[in-house]
Structure formats: structure tokens, C-alpha cells
Amino acid sequence: MTRRSKREIDRALDDLGPVPGESTLQQLWIASLKRERDAELSAYEQRLLDEPRQHLSEQGRRRLARLRSPQDGDRR
């Protein structure tokens, strides 16, 4: 296997990403940071940013909901 073909295979696997519903909140944050810095996103990272609820794990969805909800100390 040449370096180029190995690199192409690795890239294709990266683009596939984890199974939908298995992504972590950390993966979402990293993709978001990459987008903010105009870095190149893999196809999977773009899908994750487009539809995070579909791709995040149950735990990731709960954490994201908690982060988006107002904190008790913030209510006035």
C-alpha cells in the first residue's frame, strides 16, 4: 500500500465518522471550533454541526440541553 492510498483510506474513514447517535459533546465542540477558525471540516464534522441531535449520543444530548438551559443563579 502506498502512502497516498493509505492516506486516502484514512481520510475516507474519517469522513464516515462514528455511527449516528454515538458522537460526544467533545467532538461537537471540536468541530465547532474548527468551523470558527475556518479550518477544513471532514464530511462527518459538517454533518455533526448541521444536525447535532441526530449524531450526539443520549448522554451528549442531555449535556447539551443542560448547557443551553438557564442556570438557577442566572434567573432574575
N, C-alpha and C positions, 0 to 999 in steps of 0.2 A: 504494500500500500504506500502510495506516495504521500508526502506531507500535505500536498494540496488536496488530495482526495480525502485524507483523514480530517483535514480542516473543514472541508465541505460537509462531511458527515456530521462532525461535531456541531457545526452551525445549524444544520437541519434538525438535529436533536434538540438544540437549544430553542429553536423556533417552535417546536412542538410543546415544550414546557410540560409541567405536571398535568395530571388528569384534572378536568374541570371539577371544582369543589375541593381541591386539595392544596390550593395556594395559601401561603401565610401572609399575614399583615406586613411582615418584613419585606416580602417580595413586592407587595403593592407599593410600599414606601420607597423602595429602591427604584422601581420603575418610575414612580412619580418624580423622584429626584433627578433621574436621568433625563426625563422629559423637560423638567425645568432648566436643566443645564444644556439643553439641545444636543444631548448625546444620542447616539444611534440606539434605537429600541429594537429588540427582537420582535418577531411577529407575536409571540406569546405575551410579551410585556405589553404590547399595544392592545391585545385582546383583554388583558387583565385590567388595564386602565379604562377601556371602553365599557366593560361590564364586570366590575369588581364583585358584585353579589353572586354572579354565576360562577366565578372562578375561586372565590375565597372559601376556605373550609368553614365549617359551622362555628368553630372557635374564633376564626378570623372575623366572621360577620358579627359575632357578638361583641368582640373587642372594638370593631369599627363603630358599631352602634353606640357603645358606651362613650367613645371619644367624641362622637357627634352630639350626644345629648348634653344638655346644660348640667353643670355641676351644682350641687346644693349650695355651695358657697358663692356661686355666681348669680344666684337669683336675688332680685331686689324688689 
